[in-house]
Amino acid sequence: MRKRSVGINVRVSVTEKRKMTLMAKRCGLSLSEYLRQRALGYEPGGHPPKEVFDVLDKLDEMAESCSVRDGAAISAHTDRLRDLLIGGN
């Protein structure tokens, strides 16, 4: 087994991290392994159509433009939809 001892720190938005985490989960990989494979040119299976992400992005934008309470409610619903569409549990 290879020894991995060097880290890479990348800043992403909450929405981007949520997408990456769910895509990794959909592929049955840890987030680190998913990102490593993508960066090295591999394409893990299980990617939903781009339109799914477009709709989820719009829902996230709606949540961010609402009041804190309403935005939190919309985000909770969006998270449930994301799990259903992308294969969360």
C-alpha positions in Angstrom: 0.0 0.0 0.0 1.2 3.5 -0.8 1.9 5.8 2.0 0.2 9.1 1.6 1.8 11.8 3.8 1.3 15.1 2.0 -1.9 17.0 2.2 -3.5 19.5 -0.1 -5.8 22.2 1.2 -8.5 23.5 -1.1 -11.1 26.0 -0.2 -14.6 25.4 -1.5 -18.1 26.8 -0.8 -20.6 24.9 1.4 -22.6 24.0 -1.7 -19.5 22.7 -3.6 -18.5 20.6 -0.6 -22.0 19.2 -0.3 -22.0 18.2 -4.0 -18.5 16.6 -3.8 -19.4 14.7 -0.6 -22.6 13.3 -2.1 -20.9 12.4 -5.4 -18.3 10.5 -3.5 -20.9 8.8 -1.5 -22.8 7.9 -4.7 -19.6 6.3 -6.0 -19.0 4.5 -2.7 -15.8 6.4 -2.1 -14.5 8.7 0.7 -14.3 12.3 -0.3 -10.5 12.1 -0.3 -10.5 9.1 -2.6 -13.1 10.6 -4.9 -11.2 13.9 -5.3 -7.9 12.0 -5.7 -9.4 9.9 -8.5 -10.9 12.9 -10.3 -7.7 14.9 -10.0 -5.8 12.0 -11.5 -8.1 11.7 -14.5 -10.3 8.8 -13.4 -14.0 9.2 -13.7 -15.8 7.2 -10.9 -19.3 5.9 -12.0 -22.6 7.1 -10.8 -22.7 10.7 -12.0 -26.2 12.1 -12.4 -27.1 14.4 -15.3 -25.8 18.0 -15.1 -29.4 19.2 -15.0 -29.8 17.7 -11.5 -27.1 19.9 -10.3 -28.5 23.0 -12.0 -31.8 22.5 -10.2 -30.1 22.0 -6.9 -27.9 25.1 -7.4 -31.1 27.2 -8.1 -32.6 25.8 -4.9 -29.5 26.7 -2.9 -29.5 30.2 -4.4 -33.2 30.6 -3.3 -32.3 29.5 0.2 -29.4 32.0 0.4 -31.6 34.9 -0.7 -34.2 34.2 2.0 -34.4 35.1 5.7 -32.2 33.0 8.0 -35.2 31.0 9.2 -36.8 30.5 5.8 -33.4 29.8 4.2 -32.7 27.1 6.7 -36.0 25.5 6.0 -35.4 25.6 2.2 -31.8 24.2 2.7 -33.2 21.3 4.7 -35.7 20.5 1.9 -32.9 20.9 -0.7 -30.7 18.5 1.3 -33.5 15.9 1.3 -34.0 16.4 -2.5 -30.3 16.2 -3.1 -30.2 12.9 -1.2 -33.0 11.5 -3.2 -31.7 12.6 -6.6 -28.0 11.8 -6.0 -28.4 8.7 -4.0 -27.9 9.7 -0.3 -29.4 7.5 2.4 
